[in-house]
């Protein structure tokens, strides 16, 4: 058995996605991987104290211990609340239905 694990750290922005493959010692944490990736220096908007991070789509803490072949993901803050966007779409859909009913010609 080896003393190293292979992982990826990924950060997706609108214009590009960074995928950084790394070899780290067994027992390394998410925070260790973020530091070793160089992404914290490249993208100063990544905030360890307030940011969200995960492993394969599942939110985790910075002290989570990594396993071989894990993918550490750096999540960007949401621009809009998804629940609020769905409510707005539903309201727009109802308004369209009401308007369409008023415009329909009476059957003869």
C-alpha positions in Angstrom: 0.0 0.0 0.0 1.3 3.5 -0.9 1.6 6.5 1.5 0.2 8.8 -1.1 -3.3 9.4 -2.5 -4.3 10.9 -5.9 -7.1 13.5 -5.8 -8.4 16.4 -7.9 -9.4 19.9 -6.8 -11.9 21.6 -9.1 -13.1 25.1 -9.3 -15.6 26.1 -12.0 -16.2 29.7 -13.1 -18.4 31.0 -15.9 -15.5 31.4 -18.3 -13.4 28.4 -17.3 -13.0 25.3 -15.1 -9.8 24.5 -13.3 -9.1 20.8 -12.6 -5.9 20.3 -10.5 -4.7 16.7 -10.1 -2.6 16.2 -6.9 -0.7 13.5 -5.0 -0.9 14.0 -1.3 0.1 12.0 1.8 -2.5 9.7 3.3 -4.4 11.6 6.0 -4.5 14.9 4.0 -7.6 17.0 4.5 -9.7 19.2 2.2 -7.8 22.2 3.5 -4.5 20.6 2.7 -5.7 19.9 -0.9 -6.9 23.5 -1.3 -3.6 24.9 -0.2 -1.6 22.5 -2.4 -3.7 23.2 -5.5 -2.6 26.8 -5.8 -6.2 27.9 -6.5 -6.4 30.0 -3.3 -3.6 32.2 -4.6 -4.9 32.3 -8.2 -8.5 33.2 -7.2 -8.5 35.5 -4.1 -12.4 35.4 -4.1 -12.2 31.9 -2.6 -12.6 32.4 1.2 -11.8 29.4 3.4 -13.7 30.9 6.3 -17.0 31.5 4.5 -16.7 29.3 1.4 -18.5 26.0 0.7 -16.5 22.9 -0.2 -17.4 19.4 -1.0 -16.3 16.0 -2.1 -18.2 14.6 -5.1 -21.1 17.0 -4.6 -21.5 16.5 -0.8 -20.7 19.5 1.4 -17.9 18.8 3.8 -15.8 20.6 6.4 -12.2 21.7 5.7 -10.9 19.0 8.2 -12.5 16.1 6.3 -9.9 13.5 5.5 -9.5 12.6 1.9 -9.5 9.2 0.3 -7.7 8.0 -2.9 -9.5 9.4 -6.0 -11.6 11.9 -4.2 -12.6 15.1 -6.1 -12.6 18.2 -3.9 -15.0 20.9 -5.2 -15.0 24.6 -4.5 -18.5 26.0 -4.7 -19.2 29.6 -5.7 -21.9 31.6 -3.9 -25.3 31.5 -5.5 -26.3 34.7 -7.4 -30.0 34.1 -6.9 -32.1 32.0 -4.5 -33.4 29.0 -6.4 -36.6 28.9 -4.5 -37.3 32.6 -5.3 -36.6 32.0 -9.0 -39.1 29.1 -9.1 -41.7 31.3 -7.4 -41.2 34.0 -9.9 -41.5 31.5 -12.8 -44.7 30.1 -11.4 -46.2 33.5 -11.0 -45.3 34.4 -14.6 -46.8 31.2 -15.8 -50.1 31.9 -14.0 -50.2 35.4 -15.4 -49.7 34.0 -18.9 -52.6 31.5 -18.4 -54.9 34.2 -17.2 -54.1 36.4 -20.1 -54.5 33.6 -22.6 -58.0 32.8 -21.3 -59.2 36.4 -21.7 -58.0 36.5 -25.3 -59.6 33.3 -26.4 -62.6 33.8 -28.8 -65.9 32.6 -27.6 -67.1 29.4 -29.2 -70.1 29.7 -31.5 
